[in-house]
Amino acid sequence: MADIRVTSDSLAGVAGQLSSGSQSIESQLSNLKSLVEGLVSGDWSGAASQSFNELYSQWDQAGLQLKESLQGISDLLNQAALSYEDNENAIAGTFNG
């Protein structure tokens, strides 16, 4: 039999931290994108600017994927927390007659 030691509160707590991290990444990506767009649309032009902008776009997409992954993990941990809580309540209910 598996030795499972977890609380729904600990799962939900980590889920909340991951969700906050995801939101923080989204905010930082937005700020950085504004800076880069200002640079390449106004102060910097030419082949190097275009190459940089293309590379930055790839990096930005990777950042968005990270943000989405963190949020997805957070959602799964929240679901697990609810499942553990529901199971615990159901088991407790069987003993309460």
C-alpha positions as CSV (number, residue, x, y, z in Angstrom):
1,M,0.0,0.0,0.0
2,A,1.3,3.5,-0.9
3,D,2.3,5.8,1.9
4,I,0.7,9.0,0.9
5,R,1.4,12.1,3.0
6,V,-0.1,15.3,1.7
7,T,-2.6,17.9,2.7
8,S,-5.0,19.7,0.5
9,D,-3.8,22.9,2.0
10,S,-0.2,22.3,1.1
11,L,-1.2,21.5,-2.5
12,A,-3.4,24.6,-2.7
13,G,-0.7,26.7,-1.2
14,V,1.9,25.7,-3.8
15,A,-0.8,26.1,-6.5
16,G,-1.3,29.6,-5.4
17,Q,2.4,30.4,-5.5
18,L,2.7,28.9,-9.0
19,S,-0.3,31.0,-10.1
20,S,1.3,34.1,-8.7
21,G,4.6,33.3,-10.5
22,S,2.7,32.8,-13.7
23,Q,1.0,36.2,-13.3
24,S,4.3,37.8,-12.5
25,I,5.9,36.4,-15.6
26,E,3.0,37.7,-17.7
27,S,3.5,41.1,-16.2
28,Q,7.2,41.1,-16.8
29,L,6.8,39.9,-20.4
30,S,4.3,42.6,-21.1
31,N,6.7,45.3,-19.7
32,L,9.7,43.9,-21.7
33,K,7.6,43.7,-24.9
34,S,6.7,47.4,-24.5
35,L,10.3,48.3,-24.1
36,V,11.4,46.3,-27.1
37,E,8.6,47.5,-29.3
38,G,9.5,51.1,-28.5
39,L,13.1,50.4,-29.4
40,V,12.6,48.6,-32.7
41,S,9.7,50.8,-33.9
42,G,11.4,54.1,-33.2
43,D,15.0,54.3,-32.2
44,W,16.5,51.4,-34.0
45,S,16.1,50.3,-37.6
46,G,17.9,48.2,-40.1
47,A,18.8,44.5,-40.5
48,A,20.2,44.2,-37.0
49,S,17.0,45.6,-35.5
50,Q,14.9,43.2,-37.5
51,S,17.0,40.2,-36.5
52,F,16.9,41.2,-32.9
53,N,13.1,41.6,-33.0
54,E,12.7,38.2,-34.6
55,L,14.9,36.6,-31.9
56,Y,13.0,38.6,-29.2
57,S,9.7,37.3,-30.5
58,Q,10.9,33.7,-30.2
59,W,12.1,34.4,-26.6
60,D,8.7,36.1,-25.8
61,Q,6.8,33.0,-27.1
62,A,9.0,30.7,-24.9
63,G,8.2,33.0,-21.9
64,L,4.5,32.8,-22.7
65,Q,4.7,29.0,-22.8
66,L,6.5,29.0,-19.4
67,K,3.7,31.2,-18.0
68,E,1.0,28.9,-19.4
69,S,2.8,25.8,-18.1
70,L,3.0,27.2,-14.6
71,Q,-0.6,28.1,-14.7
72,G,-1.5,24.6,-15.9
73,I,0.5,23.0,-13.1
74,S,-1.2,25.3,-10.6
75,D,-4.6,24.3,-12.0
76,L,-3.7,20.6,-11.7
77,L,-2.5,21.0,-8.1
78,N,-5.8,22.8,-7.2
79,Q,-7.7,19.9,-8.8
80,A,-5.7,17.4,-6.8
81,A,-6.3,19.4,-3.6
82,L,-10.0,19.3,-4.2
83,S,-9.9,15.6,-4.9
84,Y,-8.0,14.8,-1.8
85,E,-10.4,16.9,0.3
86,D,-13.4,15.2,-1.3
87,N,-12.0,11.7,-0.8
88,E,-11.1,12.5,2.9
89,N,-14.6,13.8,3.5
90,A,-16.2,10.8,1.8
91,I,-14.1,8.3,3.8
92,A,-14.9,10.2,7.0
93,G,-18.5,10.1,6.1
94,T,-18.5,6.3,5.9
95,F,-17.5,6.1,9.6
96,N,-20.2,8.6,10.6
97,G,-22.9,6.2,9.6
